Amino acid sequence: MCRNIRQLHNFEPPATPDEVHAAALQYVRKVAGAAKPSQRNQAAYDRAVEAVAAATAALLDELVTTAPPKDREIEAAKARERSRERYAS
């Protein structure tokens, strides 16, 4: 789908409303095919972002796991290492 949308479930601390909104915005941008909607489509775009954010928040609230929560700093370090290896010359 979209590489900019990150996993939000099972992290300590939990995902913030800003992270949920950012993921929803990326999703709507991808589906709409435009990063910035026209003025005529702005209201529909905003409603879609809010609906996706609400659905995402509801999903995250209901998900259950037995896995221990992931540490954001450790996961970020792993991602940087994967990126460094991928783009090494």
Backbone hydrogen bonds in HBPLUS format (Angstrom, degrees):
<---DONOR---> <-ACCEPTOR-->    atom                        ^
c    i                          cat <-CA-CA->   ^        H-A-AA   ^      H-
h    n   atom  resd res      DA  || num        DHA   H-A  angle D-A-AA Bond
n    s   type  num  typ     dist DA aas  dist angle  dist       angle   num
A0005-ILE N   A0002-CYS O   3.19 MM   3  5.77 163.2  2.22 116.9 121.7     1
A0070-LYS N   A0010-ASN O   2.88 MM  60  6.20 173.1  1.89 146.8 145.8     2
A0012-GLU N   A0070-LYS O   3.00 MM  58  6.08 152.9  2.07 174.3 166.1     3
A0019-GLU N   A0016-THR O   3.06 MM   3  5.19 120.7  2.43 100.0 114.2     4
A0020-VAL N   A0016-THR O   3.06 MM   4  6.41 158.9  2.10 154.8 160.8     5
A0021-HIS N   A0017-PRO O   2.91 MM   4  6.08 159.7  1.95 147.0 152.6     6
A0022-ALA N   A0018-ASP O   2.91 MM   4  6.08 156.6  1.96 144.3 150.8     7
A0023-ALA N   A0019-GLU O   3.03 MM   4  6.23 156.4  2.08 146.2 151.8     8
A0024-ALA N   A0020-VAL O   2.99 MM   4  6.24 157.5  2.05 147.7 154.2     9
A0025-LEU N   A0021-HIS O   2.84 MM   4  6.07 157.1  1.90 151.8 158.2    10
A0026-GLN N   A0022-ALA O   3.01 MM   4  6.23 158.5  2.05 146.1 151.3    11
A0027-TYR N   A0023-ALA O   2.97 MM   4  6.20 158.1  2.02 148.0 154.1    12
A0028-VAL N   A0024-ALA O   2.95 MM   4  6.20 168.6  1.97 155.1 157.3    13
A0029-ARG N   A0025-LEU O   2.93 MM   4  6.08 159.4  1.97 149.2 155.5    14
A0030-LYS N   A0026-GLN O   2.99 MM   4  6.16 156.6  2.04 146.5 152.5    15
A0031-VAL N   A0027-TYR O   2.92 MM   4  6.22 166.9  1.94 157.9 160.9    16
A0032-ALA N   A0028-VAL O   2.82 MM   4  5.83 164.3  1.85 151.9 156.8    17
A0033-GLY N   A0029-ARG O   2.86 MM   4  5.79 133.2  2.08 136.9 148.9    18
A0041-ASN N   A0038-SER O   3.01 MM   3  5.24 131.3  2.25 102.2 115.0    19
A0042-GLN N   A0038-SER O   3.01 MM   4  6.06 115.2  2.45 146.3 163.5    20
A0042-GLN N   A0039-GLN O   3.39 MM   3  5.13 155.0  2.46  95.0 102.2    21
A0045-TYR N   A0041-ASN O   2.97 MM   4  6.12 161.0  2.01 158.4 164.6    22
A0046-ASP N   A0042-GLN O   2.86 MM   4  6.07 162.0  1.89 154.7 158.9    23
A0047-ARG N   A0043-ALA O   2.96 MM   4  6.18 159.3  2.00 149.2 154.8    24
A0048-ALA N   A0044-ALA O   2.97 MM   4  6.16 156.0  2.03 146.1 152.7    25
A0049-VAL N   A0045-TYR O   3.00 MM   4  6.30 158.7  2.04 151.0 156.5    26
A0050-GLU N   A0046-ASP O   3.04 MM   4  6.28 163.3  2.07 150.3 154.3    27
A0051-ALA N   A0047-ARG O   2.90 MM   4  6.11 155.8  1.96 149.1 156.1    28
A0052-VAL N   A0048-ALA O   2.91 MM   4  6.09 164.6  1.94 154.6 158.3    29
A0053-ALA N   A0049-VAL O   2.91 MM   4  6.03 158.7  1.95 148.2 154.8    30
A0054-ALA N   A0050-GLU O   2.93 MM   4  6.07 156.1  1.99 144.0 150.3    31
A0055-ALA N   A0051-ALA O   2.96 MM   4  6.17 160.2  2.00 147.4 152.9    32
A0056-THR N   A0052-VAL O   2.86 MM   4  6.01 155.2  1.92 148.1 155.3    33
A0057-ALA N   A0053-ALA O   2.90 MM   4  6.09 163.3  1.93 149.9 154.1    34
A0058-ALA N   A0054-ALA O   2.98 MM   4  6.15 159.2  2.02 147.1 152.9    35
A0059-LEU N   A0055-ALA O   2.94 MM   4  6.12 156.7  1.99 144.6 151.1    36
A0060-LEU N   A0056-THR O   2.91 MM   4  6.16 169.6  1.92 157.2 159.3    37
A0061-ASP N   A0057-ALA O   2.97 MM   4  6.15 149.6  2.07 144.2 152.6    38
A0062-GLU N   A0058-ALA O   3.15 MM   4  6.36 137.4  2.34 141.5 151.8    39
A0062-GLU N   A0059-LEU O   3.03 MM   3  5.24 131.7  2.27 102.0 115.0    40
A0063-LEU N   A0059-LEU O   3.02 MM   4  6.18 137.0  2.21 155.2 167.1    41
A0075-GLU N   A0071-ASP O   3.04 MM   4  6.26 167.3  2.06 158.8 162.5    42
A0076-ALA N   A0072-ARG O   2.91 MM   4  6.04 153.4  1.98 146.8 154.3    43
A0077-ALA N   A0073-GLU O   3.00 MM   4  6.20 154.2  2.06 144.5 151.2    44
A0078-LYS N   A0074-ILE O   2.99 MM   4  6.28 155.1  2.06 148.4 155.1    45
A0079-ALA N   A0075-GLU O   3.01 MM   4  6.24 155.3  2.07 144.6 151.1    46
A0080-ARG N   A0076-ALA O   2.95 MM   4  6.22 154.3  2.02 147.4 154.3    47
A0081-GLU N   A0077-ALA O   3.01 MM   4  6.24 155.0  2.08 146.6 153.2    48
A0082-ARG N   A0078-LYS O   2.93 MM   4  6.23 158.9  1.98 150.5 156.1    49
A0083-SER N   A0079-ALA O   2.96 MM   4  6.13 156.9  2.01 146.3 152.8    50
A0084-ARG N   A0080-ARG O   2.85 MM   4  6.06 155.9  1.91 146.2 153.1    51
A0085-GLU N   A0081-GLU O   2.97 MM   4  6.20 162.0  2.00 151.4 155.5    52
A0086-ARG N   A0082-ARG O   2.92 MM   4  6.04 155.6  1.98 145.0 152.3    53
A0087-TYR N   A0083-SER O   2.97 MM   4  6.08 158.8  2.01 152.9 157.0    54
